[in-house]
Amino acid sequence: MSVLDGILAGVREDLEERKRATPLAELRSRVADAQPALDPLPAFRAPGVSIIAEVKRKSPSKGALADIPDPASLAAQYAAGGAAAISVLTERRRFGGSLADLDAVRARVDVPVLRKDFIVDPYQLWEARAHGADLALLMVVSLDDGQLADLMGLCKELGLTPLVEAHTGDEVRRAAAAGAELLGINARDLTTLDVDRKVFAELVTAIPEGTVRVAESGVTGRRTSRSTAAGEPTWSWSARHWSARVTRAPPCASSSRRPGFNGISAGGTHATAGPGRRTDSGSGSRSASAVGACGCREPFSRGEFGRGARPGQSPEPADGRLSPSPGCLVRGPVRERLPQGRRAHRANGKSHVSARRA
Ligand SMILES: O=C(O)c1ccccc1NCC(=O)[C@H](O)[C@H](O)COP(=O)(O)O
């Protein structure tokens, strides 16, 4: 039995239990009363790179990542840091997640929220919507074409945006044939858990024009985000859009396990849609002091870095002075550690670093 088979077996068992506890009719009535789902695509399609930041306690590949006693607060930090969407792992056995995490995050942030789980049954999409998700992950590897079409149809009916995940050329073709508008390439082989970041570069050209592309797994910060994107030979940043789901940050120097950034870097302007929901533009000029996503008590400025960064327009000087400090790599799509005496600011839509005024 592969790792994925094992995960799916547990997911199906848990699902049967939840179905017994909460009949579909109840979910349907909750969905009827729910706020309409947010559309994440406008923000993902904005120029530059967008970040999907992830709430993930543990994983089969890496074991324990972070306790995350307050997922809503972590999600709020991600959002303040410029994440275009928040991914919440809801799988219980291997990832330590729950629908309660989804509820908590939904209640706190106004950016779109992704239910990250192993979705094999329409019931899970009803659950996702009933608990406030705007997106749901559909993994091609665990669905046949009929199931994929049915689940995508239900997503449409519910207003959910499916993030359709592929790992091979054949899966990319199946995802595209199913009409995926948001297509993820997972660099992790789910049968072995090995991550090969070249997979994104190899497969991204098979994704049809106009599709929003998501690089998943093994993206640990701005540097890997850029190099992942740079591996794609025909990349056009102005016309195409890339998102990179990142996992946790490496442990911070001052602590062992920390919640990290699962990211996709932020494109210029964030726009969310939906009646009664806030539209958030995060101009980059507003500053918010907060605990970084890695848990370091380092203030960061909203959107100073990572927003609108694209090849050829990098806020990072060529000499790499802004490269993250080794022990504390990722603080979200936000300012990374600056050298002493330097400050970051934005002007004319670009990030700059200059000497700090005395
Ligand atoms: O993260 C895992 O170990 C994993 C194992 C089996 C199925 C899925 C898994 N991860 C979930 C994902 O969707 C991501 O790609 C992930 O959260 C990012 O992972 P990484 O950057 O490698 O930590």
The ligand as an ORCA input file, in Angstrom:
! r2SCAN-3c Opt
* xyz 0 1
  O       3.351     17.168      3.076
  C       3.312     15.931      2.958
  O       4.107     15.166      3.518
  C       2.247     15.284      2.132
  C       2.215     13.895      2.059
  C       1.227     13.269      1.331
  C       0.269     14.002      0.680
  C       0.292     15.396      0.740
  C       1.271     16.039      1.450
  N       1.337     17.430      1.543
  C       0.265     18.272      1.270
  C       0.427     19.320      0.241
  O      -0.517     19.584     -0.419
  C       1.549     20.252     -0.026
  O       2.072     20.207     -1.267
  C       2.231     20.782      1.087
  O       1.443     21.173      2.114
  C       3.452     21.556      0.848
  O       4.386     20.673      1.292
  P       5.943     20.925      1.557
  O       6.310     22.220      0.888
  O       6.679     19.843      0.912
  O       6.114     20.893      3.030
*
